[in-house]
Amino acid sequence: MENENKKSKTDFGLRKFSPVDGHRQMERDSPRGKGFPGRHIECSAMSSRYL
């Protein structure tokens, strides 16, 4: 699915929203709704800690 608001095809989501009827392990509540971190945030956090 392509988002028309992207400025570039290389833009990526920092946070993804969970489906209303779904549940994910890393899901958290926020003022904008339930969601989870995108892959790039996870990689950044792990590399900052372990590399």
matplotlib code that plots the C-alpha trace (Angstrom):
import matplotlib.pyplot as plt

x = [0.0, 1.4, 0.9, 0.2, 1.6, 5.1, 7.7, 9.9, 9.6, 12.4, 10.3, 9.4, 7.1, 8.7, 5.5, 2.9, -0.7, -2.3, -5.6, -8.5, -9.1, -5.5, -2.7, 1.0, 3.7, 5.4, 2.1, 1.7, -1.0, -0.4, -2.4, -2.9, -3.9, -2.4, 0.7, 4.2, 7.6, 8.7, 11.6, 14.0, 13.4, 14.0, 17.3, 18.5, 17.7, 19.5, 22.5, 22.8, 22.8, 24.8, 27.3]
y = [0.0, 3.4, 6.5, 9.5, 11.9, 10.5, 12.9, 10.1, 6.4, 6.0, 7.6, 5.0, 4.8, 5.4, 4.1, 1.8, 1.6, -1.7, -3.0, -2.4, -6.2, -7.2, -7.5, -7.3, -8.1, -4.7, -2.7, 0.3, 2.9, 6.5, 9.7, 8.8, 5.2, 1.7, 1.1, -0.4, 0.8, 0.4, -1.8, 1.1, 2.3, -1.2, -1.5, 2.0, 1.2, -2.2, -0.8, 2.0, -0.4, -3.4, -2.0]
z = [0.0, -1.0, 1.1, -1.0, 1.7, 1.4, 0.0, -1.2, -1.7, 0.9, 3.7, 6.3, 9.3, 12.7, 14.4, 13.0, 14.1, 15.3, 13.9, 16.3, 16.6, 16.7, 19.3, 18.9, 21.5, 21.4, 21.2, 23.4, 24.0, 22.9, 22.5, 18.8, 19.4, 19.9, 17.9, 17.8, 16.7, 13.1, 12.2, 11.7, 15.3, 16.7, 14.8, 16.0, 19.6, 19.4, 17.7, 20.2, 23.0, 21.7, 19.1]

ax = plt.figure().add_subplot(projection="3d")
ax.plot(x, y, z, "-o")
ax.set_aspect("equal")
plt.show()
